[in-house]
Amino acid sequence: MSAPAGARPNRRPGWQGIDSGQLLVIAAAALILLAALAELAAGGLVQPEYAVIFGVLVAIGELFRMVMPGNREVAPIGSAAALGYALLTTVGPETAAHPPLQVVAVAAGGMFVGSLPHIAVGRSPRPDAMARRLLTISIVALCFRPVAGLGLKWTALLCVMAVTVVLSCLIEVCIAALIRAEAVRARYGIALRDEIGAKLALCAATGATAMLIAVATAVMGRSALLVFTAPILVTQFAFRRYAGIRATYLQTVRALSRVTEVGGYVEAGHSRRVSRLAVAMGRELGMAEEELLELEYAALMHDIGQLSLGDPIPGGATVLASPAEQRRIAELGADVIKETGVLDRVAYIVRRQADPYRDTLPDAPPPPPLASRIIKAANAYDDLVGDSTDRDRGAAVLERLRLDSAAEYDPTVVEALGRVADRRPRS
């Protein structure tokens, strides 16, 4: 998320934002690429015409790369072309004799050329994403190219292709999950589940298209490249539209969340801080990515009901208001969100944020959902701590929340808040 309004972002050079997992992946891809370039310099291009054709297709795919939800950079057309080159056995009657490392060099060259227009307009590619794509292509090439020259029957060859593509896809997802777990401080199992849900379908489509390219090129020649990259192009534009809709929703929600700040109902940056805390707590508690998105929406708009108040609460601290007033603010906020017609689940989360964790009354409603319990604790913490970096003040607020855990706050959520707060920089 972006910094709160009025804050000056702490800009760092791009290389300082690379964590150890990303660095390991980039180093591995760089070593393989150096070996590929050394082999290419020593022996030259084998069947250069095919290398150029596939390199151009990879470059086009890189030019049309996209960012999926969760800030995942993908280039399905380029990946399908590079994998197809790795799986190539024949082009019409002519046998494809290129070595594995030539596939790596051609794919890297295509990626570089396709990235130049992005770099020219200030949209530099993510090194870890490019390295992951190159590693996946390298695995397929190193596993399959030696087998391609053994003269296997097509049935056996197709089985080897399928196994190799599935293996590379699983490895890519595992590597992506490892990097994501380190980047967002999530458990590896949770990050792996999210990566499987987000990328496995696209990865399967890319691998299947690569196999179709390789098989069809053996029968149809070079014309197969145009025929069988069209389906994945359509899929890519569908994913791009879906990602654009989600980004628009988030931008709209962020704009709405600032209305309470501009109107003086809450302190500047309150909604953003609560949102960051809530999402971090959700990751700590193992929430899936879709649940985290709903949590982020609800946390950003949790105070929008304050717009109905005649007299603003001092400092906007709803934790200091009476339980009845808190429930009224939550109800009014939920009604506003429900009017959108597309955020009913978010409205329900906001509606239940003021409810106590345990309600012993006979006609009490069911316990609030986890997202509501998280927002309740995160909001109380930020109401009392604000943007202060004082460690003692934060510890005192956490202790206060723990004392209220018998009924008001979920103790598991409060402990997750404590772990997240401990990781925040403080004076």
Backbone hydrogen bonds, N-H to C=O, Kabsch-Sander energy under -0.5 kcal/mol:
donor,donor_aa,acceptor,acceptor_aa,energy
7,A,4,P,-2.1
11,R,9,P,-1.3
16,Q,13,P,-1.3
17,G,13,P,-0.6
17,G,14,G,-1.3
18,I,15,W,-1.2
19,D,17,G,-0.5
23,L,19,D,-2.4
24,L,20,S,-2.2
25,V,21,G,-2.0
26,I,22,Q,-2.7
27,A,23,L,-2.5
28,A,24,L,-2.3
29,A,25,V,-2.5
30,A,26,I,-2.4
31,L,27,A,-2.3
32,I,28,A,-2.0
33,L,29,A,-2.3
34,L,30,A,-2.5
35,A,31,L,-2.1
36,A,32,I,-2.2
37,L,33,L,-2.7
38,A,34,L,-2.2
39,E,35,A,-2.2
40,L,36,A,-2.3
41,A,37,L,-2.4
42,A,38,A,-1.8
43,G,39,E,-2.7
44,G,40,L,-2.4
47,Q,45,L,-0.5
50,Y,47,Q,-0.8
51,A,47,Q,-1.6
52,V,48,P,-2.6
53,I,49,E,-2.0
54,F,50,Y,-2.5
55,G,51,A,-2.4
56,V,52,V,-2.6
57,L,53,I,-1.8
58,V,54,F,-2.4
59,A,55,G,-2.2
60,I,56,V,-2.3
61,G,57,L,-2.3
62,E,58,V,-2.4
63,L,59,A,-2.1
64,F,60,I,-1.6
65,R,62,E,-1.3
66,M,74,V,-2.7
68,M,66,M,-0.6
68,M,72,R,-3.5
71,N,68,M,-0.9
72,R,68,M,-1.5
73,E,71,N,-0.7
74,V,66,M,-2.8
74,V,72,R,-0.5
79,S,75,A,-2.6
80,A,76,P,-2.5
81,A,77,I,-2.3
82,A,78,G,-2.4
83,L,79,S,-2.8
84,G,80,A,-2.5
85,Y,81,A,-2.1
86,A,82,A,-1.9
87,L,83,L,-2.0
88,L,84,G,-0.5
88,L,85,Y,-0.6
91,V,94,E,-3.1
92,G,90,T,-0.5
92,G,217,T,-1.7
94,E,91,V,-1.8
96,A,89,T,-3.1
97,A,95,T,-0.7
102,Q,99,P,-0.7
103,V,99,P,-1.1
103,V,100,P,-0.7
104,V,100,P,-1.3
105,A,101,L,-2.2
106,V,102,Q,-2.8
107,A,103,V,-2.6
108,A,104,V,-2.6
109,G,105,A,-2.5
110,G,106,V,-2.5
111,M,107,A,-2.5
112,F,108,A,-2.4
113,V,109,G,-2.4
114,G,110,G,-2.6
115,S,111,M,-1.4
116,L,112,F,-0.9
116,L,113,V,-0.7
119,I,115,S,-2.6
120,A,116,L,-2.4
121,V,117,P,-1.1
122,G,119,I,-1.5
123,R,118,H,-3.2
124,S,122,G,-0.7
130,M,126,R,-2.2
131,A,127,P,-2.4
132,R,128,D,-2.2
133,R,129,A,-2.1
134,L,130,M,-2.4
135,L,131,A,-2.5
136,T,132,R,-2.3
137,I,133,R,-2.1
138,S,134,L,-2.4
139,I,135,L,-2.5
140,V,136,T,-2.0
141,A,137,I,-2.6
142,L,138,S,-3.0
143,C,139,I,-1.9
144,F,140,V,-2.8
145,R,141,A,-2.1
147,V,144,F,-0.6
148,A,144,F,-2.1
149,G,145,R,-0.8
150,L,147,V,-1.9
151,G,148,A,-0.6
157,L,153,K,-2.6
158,L,154,W,-2.8
159,C,155,T,-1.8
160,V,156,A,-2.1
161,M,157,L,-2.5
162,A,158,L,-2.6
163,V,159,C,-2.4
164,T,160,V,-2.4
165,V,161,M,-2.6
166,V,162,A,-2.6
167,L,163,V,-2.4
168,S,164,T,-2.4
169,C,165,V,-2.3
170,L,166,V,-2.4
171,I,167,L,-2.3
172,E,168,S,-2.5
173,V,169,C,-2.3
174,C,170,L,-2.4
175,I,171,I,-2.6
176,A,172,E,-2.7
177,A,173,V,-2.4
178,L,174,C,-2.1
179,I,175,I,-2.2
180,R,176,A,-2.6
181,A,177,A,-2.7
182,E,178,L,-1.5
183,A,179,I,-2.3
184,V,180,R,-2.8
185,R,181,A,-0.7
186,A,181,A,-1.5
191,A,187,R,-2.4
192,L,188,Y,-2.9
193,R,189,G,-2.0
194,D,190,I,-2.2
195,E,191,A,-2.4
196,I,192,L,-2.5
197,G,193,R,-2.2
198,A,194,D,-2.3
199,K,195,E,-2.8
200,L,195,E,-0.5
200,L,196,I,-1.7
203,C,199,K,-2.9
204,A,200,L,-2.6
205,A,201,A,-2.2
206,T,202,L,-2.5
207,G,203,C,-2.5
208,A,204,A,-2.6
209,T,205,A,-2.2
210,A,206,T,-2.2
211,M,207,G,-2.2
212,L,208,A,-2.3
213,I,209,T,-2.6
214,A,210,A,-2.3
215,V,211,M,-2.7
216,A,212,L,-3.0
217,T,213,I,-2.3
218,A,214,A,-1.0
219,V,215,V,-0.8
219,V,216,A,-0.6
220,M,216,A,-4.1
221,G,216,A,-0.5
221,G,217,T,-1.3
223,S,220,M,-0.6
224,A,221,G,-1.5
225,L,222,R,-1.7
226,L,222,R,-0.5
226,L,223,S,-0.5
227,V,223,S,-1.6
228,F,224,A,-2.5
229,T,225,L,-0.8
230,A,226,L,-0.7
233,L,229,T,-1.5
234,V,230,A,-2.0
235,T,231,P,-2.2
236,Q,232,I,-2.3
237,F,233,L,-2.0
238,A,234,V,-1.9
239,F,235,T,-2.4
240,R,236,Q,-2.5
241,R,237,F,-2.1
242,Y,238,A,-2.2
243,A,239,F,-2.7
244,G,240,R,-2.2
245,I,241,R,-2.2
246,R,242,Y,-2.1
247,A,243,A,-2.2
248,T,244,G,-2.2
249,Y,245,I,-2.3
250,L,246,R,-2.2
251,Q,247,A,-2.4
252,T,248,T,-2.4
253,V,249,Y,-2.7
254,R,250,L,-2.6
255,A,251,Q,-2.0
256,L,252,T,-2.4
257,S,253,V,-2.3
258,R,254,R,-0.8
258,R,255,A,-0.8
259,V,256,L,-1.4
260,T,256,L,-0.5
262,V,258,R,-2.9
263,G,259,V,-2.2
264,G,261,E,-1.3
265,Y,260,T,-2.5
266,V,260,T,-1.2
267,E,315,G,-0.8
270,H,267,E,-1.9
273,R,269,G,-2.5
274,V,270,H,-2.7
275,S,271,S,-2.3
276,R,272,R,-2.5
277,L,273,R,-2.6
278,A,274,V,-2.9
279,V,275,S,-2.6
280,A,276,R,-2.3
281,M,277,L,-2.5
282,G,278,A,-2.7
283,R,279,V,-2.3
284,E,280,A,-2.1
285,L,281,M,-1.8
286,G,283,R,-1.5
287,M,282,G,-2.7
292,L,288,A,-2.2
293,L,289,E,-1.9
294,E,290,E,-1.8
295,L,291,E,-2.4
296,E,292,L,-2.5
297,Y,293,L,-2.4
298,A,294,E,-2.7
299,A,295,L,-2.7
300,L,296,E,-2.3
301,M,297,Y,-1.6
302,H,299,A,-0.8
304,I,301,M,-1.5
306,Q,303,D,-2.2
307,L,304,I,-1.5
308,S,305,G,-1.6
309,L,306,Q,-1.8
316,G,313,I,-2.8
317,A,314,P,-1.3
318,T,316,G,-1.4
320,L,317,A,-1.6
321,A,318,T,-1.3
326,Q,322,S,-2.6
327,R,323,P,-2.4
328,R,324,A,-2.0
329,I,325,E,-2.4
330,A,326,Q,-2.3
331,E,327,R,-2.6
332,L,328,R,-2.6
333,G,329,I,-2.4
334,A,330,A,-2.4
335,D,331,E,-2.2
336,V,332,L,-1.9
337,I,333,G,-2.2
338,K,334,A,-2.6
339,E,335,D,-1.0
339,E,336,V,-0.6
340,T,337,I,-1.7
341,G,338,K,-1.4
347,A,343,L,-2.5
348,Y,344,D,-2.1
349,I,345,R,-1.9
350,V,346,V,-2.4
351,R,347,A,-2.5
352,R,348,Y,-1.8
353,Q,350,V,-1.0
355,D,352,R,-1.2
357,Y,407,A,-0.7
357,Y,408,E,-0.8
358,R,407,A,-2.8
360,T,358,R,-0.5
364,A,361,L,-1.6
373,R,369,P,-2.0
374,I,370,L,-2.4
375,I,371,A,-2.3
376,K,372,S,-2.4
377,A,373,R,-1.8
378,A,374,I,-2.9
379,N,375,I,-2.9
380,A,376,K,-1.9
381,Y,377,A,-2.4
382,D,378,A,-2.3
383,D,379,N,-2.7
384,L,380,A,-1.6
385,V,381,Y,-2.0
386,G,382,D,-1.9
388,S,385,V,-1.5
391,R,389,T,-0.5
394,G,390,D,-1.9
395,A,391,R,-2.4
396,A,392,D,-2.2
397,V,393,R,-2.0
398,L,394,G,-2.3
399,E,395,A,-2.1
400,R,396,A,-2.0
401,L,397,V,-2.3
402,R,398,L,-2.3
403,L,399,E,-2.0
404,D,400,R,-1.1
405,S,402,R,-1.4
407,A,404,D,-1.1
408,E,404,D,-1.7
409,Y,404,D,-1.4
414,V,410,D,-2.3
415,E,411,P,-2.2
416,A,412,T,-1.8
417,L,413,V,-2.4
418,G,414,V,-2.3
419,R,415,E,-2.0
420,V,416,A,-2.3
421,A,417,L,-3.1
422,D,418,G,-1.9
423,R,419,R,-0.9
423,R,420,V,-0.8
424,R,420,V,-0.5
424,R,421,A,-1.1
427,S,389,T,-2.9
